[in-house]
Amino acid sequence: MTTSLSRKMAHLASISYLASSRCKSIKYYDAINDSIQFENIVFDRLRSTCNVLVFYNKKNRDLYIVHRGTDTNGKYCGADILANIHIIFGNIKGCINLKNRSETTEKVIRYYKKRRMVRRIYGSGHSLGGTTLYKTLFINPYVRKNIRRTYHFNEVYTSKHSKKTSKEIKKRISNIAVHYRTKCDIISKFMEFSKPIGKVVTIKKIITFDS
């Protein structure tokens, strides 16, 4: 089961991969902006980094924060693979990638809220991006409090961190996190053995990024 919002968040997660190769390029802004297939949504280059991309809906003032997935063959490949290893083995405190993404997400939300520019805040991420966004909900109270819903697509998942979490935090995350996994995806297959907090939706194939 997909919704118009989940398809939108999947699309933004998809085009976030452009950041892995063009983040320092002058064409970076145009490449991302030209790839957006939804009206009224613009890319906020000033608030974005190579790991966390920011999109804003000029019409309804919704904010979309996207954590980029693993850069498999670009200049961020090594750092992203290391982040995956840290997360899989539960070394949350030692994962600098996660720490930076969490802090950037909070900074973006504070910026928009301070200027009263935002009505609703959504998060999205595919693969590593889905996992760092999910873990951010555990380690960052400000993000957890202010984000309305998060969409995680085929993320690398481990349950070690959630076992240390209070009932109140688990309840909050269960109300906002939606995990999409494809039936035959090897990575998201782990959700069958260790279900994450939140709603898990199994679909036959990944939501098409151009839908």
Helices and strands as residue ranges (DSSP letters): H 4-15, G 16-18, H 19-22, H 28-35, E 41-43, E 52-57, E 62-67, H 77-88, H 96-114, E 120-126, H 128-139, H 141-146, E 149-153, G 162-164, H 167-176, E 177-182, G 188-192, E 199-203
